[in-house]
Amino acid sequence: MRCSVIKRSQNYVNGLAAGGLPRFSPLLSQPLVEFCLGVPTWVWCAGGINRAPARTAFAADLPRAILERVSKAGPDSFVRSIFDRHRRTYRDLLLEGLLARHGLIEREAVEAAFNVDFRSEGSIIYRLLDLAEAENWVRSLSS
């Protein structure tokens, strides 16, 4: 397998090739990729701990809490904090937007969704972000 093929597809999928700048990806060096592909899947989470080979390799340098951690936070907490910081902007965008004006969203339901505590009910954020994306798309067509 050629690592340059993986790198090219990554640049295409993630838009990293914009501007024609060459990219260097040390984690996609052929020896490293070949090693990773050679690690059997049942070793990845040995003892119920994910990333077991990496944790074992760096055991002397990692805090015990990280070595024994079985999960970690994803980007959700970041998304929630950004959404919360710009809540007023999103609220105005949706409640005063084209979708609401044309009766394509239930204004009362959207308004109620903005009153939810996003720390405990974070999934509603993604529905509101979908609506914001649709609102922005509609606005781009009407301008």
C-alpha positions in Angstrom: 0.0 0.0 0.0 1.3 3.4 -0.9 0.9 6.0 1.9 0.9 8.8 -0.6 -2.5 7.4 -1.8 -3.9 7.7 1.7 -2.5 11.2 2.0 -3.9 12.4 -1.3 -7.3 11.0 -0.5 -7.2 12.7 3.0 -6.3 16.0 1.3 -9.2 15.6 -1.1 -11.8 14.6 1.5 -10.8 17.3 4.0 -10.0 20.0 1.5 -6.4 20.2 2.8 -4.9 20.6 -0.7 -6.5 24.1 -1.2 -4.0 26.6 -2.5 -1.8 23.9 -4.0 0.4 23.8 -0.9 2.2 20.5 -0.4 1.4 18.7 2.9 3.8 16.7 5.0 2.2 14.1 7.2 4.7 12.4 9.4 2.0 10.1 10.8 1.4 8.7 7.3 5.0 7.7 6.7 5.1 4.2 5.1 6.8 2.4 8.0 4.4 3.8 10.6 1.3 3.0 8.5 2.5 -0.5 7.7 3.1 -1.1 11.4 -0.3 0.2 12.4 -2.0 -2.0 9.7 -0.1 -5.0 11.1 -1.4 -4.6 14.6 -4.2 -7.2 15.1 -7.6 -5.7 16.0 -7.9 -7.7 19.2 -4.8 -6.0 20.5 -6.2 -2.5 20.0 -8.2 -2.7 23.2 -6.4 -5.3 25.3 -7.8 -5.6 28.8 -10.8 -3.4 27.9 -8.5 -0.3 27.4 -8.6 1.3 24.0 -5.3 2.4 22.4 -3.6 -0.4 24.4 -0.4 -0.6 22.3 0.2 3.2 22.5 -0.5 3.3 26.2 1.8 0.3 26.8 4.5 2.0 24.7 4.3 5.2 26.7 3.4 3.8 30.1 6.4 5.2 31.8 5.6 8.7 30.6 1.8 8.9 31.0 -0.1 9.6 34.2 -2.0 6.7 35.7 -5.4 8.3 35.0 -4.6 8.4 31.3 -3.3 4.9 31.2 -6.4 3.5 32.8 -9.0 5.8 31.1 -11.6 3.9 29.1 -13.2 6.9 27.4 -12.7 10.6 26.8 -14.8 13.5 25.9 -15.4 14.2 22.2 -15.9 17.6 20.6 -19.4 17.8 22.1 -18.4 19.9 25.1 -16.6 22.3 22.7 -19.6 22.5 20.4 -21.9 23.2 23.4 -19.7 26.0 24.8 -19.5 27.7 21.3 -23.2 27.3 20.8 -24.0 28.7 24.2 -21.7 31.6 23.6 -23.5 32.5 20.4 -27.0 31.4 21.5 -28.5 34.8 20.8 -27.2 34.9 17.3 -28.6 31.4 16.5 -31.9 32.3 18.2 -32.2 35.5 16.0 -31.1 33.6 12.9 -33.8 31.0 13.3 -36.7 32.8 14.9 -36.4 35.8 12.5 -35.3 33.9 9.5 -36.8 32.8 6.2 -37.7 29.4 7.4 -39.8 30.9 10.3 -41.2 33.6 8.1 -42.5 31.0 5.6 -43.9 28.7 8.2 -41.3 25.9 7.5 -40.3 25.5 11.1 -42.4 25.4 14.3 -41.3 28.7 15.8 -42.6 27.8 19.3 -40.7 24.5 19.3 -37.5 26.2 18.2 -38.0 28.9 20.8 -38.5 26.2 23.5 -35.4 24.4 22.3 -33.3 27.4 23.0 -34.5 27.3 26.7 -33.1 23.8 27.2 -30.0 23.4 29.4 -27.4 22.3 26.8 -25.1 20.8 29.4 -27.6 18.0 30.1 -29.7 18.0 26.9 -26.9 18.6 24.3 -28.4 16.6 21.5 -31.0 19.4 20.7 -28.0 21.6 19.7 -27.4 19.4 16.6 -31.0 19.8 15.5 -30.8 23.6 15.9 -27.5 23.6 14.0 -29.1 21.6 11.2 -31.8 24.3 11.1 -29.2 27.1 11.1 -27.5 25.4 8.2 -30.7 25.1 6.3 -31.5 28.8 7.1 -28.1 29.9 5.8 -28.5 27.8 2.7 -31.9 29.3 2.0 -30.6 32.8 2.5 -27.7 32.1 0.1 -30.2 31.2 -2.6 -32.4 34.2 -2.0 -29.6 36.9 -2.2 
